[in-house]
Amino acid sequence: MPFHVRDIETDALVRQLARIKGLGLTETIKWAVRRELTLEAEATPLRERIAALRAEVLRRPATGLEADKAFYDDLSGEP
C-alpha cells in the first residue's frame, strides 16, 4: 500500500535519517516507527517512577535530626 508524504520537512527528516542509518526510505520509516512504538510500550509512567523513588527514600531509616535551615540557605547562596 503506498504511503505518500506531502510535507517538505517530514520528507527532509526521513531522508536525513535514511542517510545516517544507511537505509532506504521505506526501511527508515519502518525502523523509526517500530523504535517509537517500542519506546512507548516500554515507557514507565512518571507517577510510577516517582513512586519507586519515594519508596526508596522511605526505606532509609529516619535519623531524627532536623534540617539546619541556615546551613542549606548558605549552600544555595541565600541570605
N, C-alpha and C positions, 0 to 999 in steps of 0.2 A: 504494500500500500504506500503510495507516495506521501511524502511529508514535505511541504513547501514552507520555507522561511522567507517571509516578506519584510523582515525588519533588518535594516542595514547593520545596526550594532550587534544584533544577535548573530548574523552571518559572520561578521568580523571576529567576534569572540570565539565562535565554533572553529573557524579557520585557524585562529591563533593557537587554540588548544590542540587542534589536529597537528599543527607543525611541532609544537612542543612534545607531544606524545608520539609523534611519528605514525599516526593513524590516518585512515581515510575519514571523510566527513561522517558517514553512517556509523562507523565504528566509534568515532569520537562522541557522537551524540549518545549512542548506546552505553558507552563507558561512563559518561558523565551522569546520565540518568540513573544507571544502576548504582553508581557510587553515592549519589544523593539519596536514593531510596534506602540504601544500606545504612548510611549515617542517620537518617531519620528513624529507621527502625531500631537502631542501637542507642539512640539518644535517651539519656535519663532525664526525666523532667526536673526542673530546678527545685521544685518542692521536695523531691526525693533526695537530691544531692545535699540540700540544706539539712534535711532530717538526719542524714548519715553523719554529716559534720557535727551537728548538735549532739547526737548520741555519743560520738567520740569524745567530745569535750566533757559531757556529763559523766563519762566513765572515769574521769580523773578524780582523785579524792579531793574534797574541799580542804583548803589549808586553814580556814578560819581567820586568815589575815584580811585586813581591809586595804583597798587600793589607796595609795597616797596621792591625792589629787594634785598637790603641789609638785610632786615628782613627775607625774605624767604631763602636767601643764608645761613644765620646764623642758621635757623631751620634745613637745610639739612646738615650742617656741612661744607659747602664750604667756602673758604676764601673770 
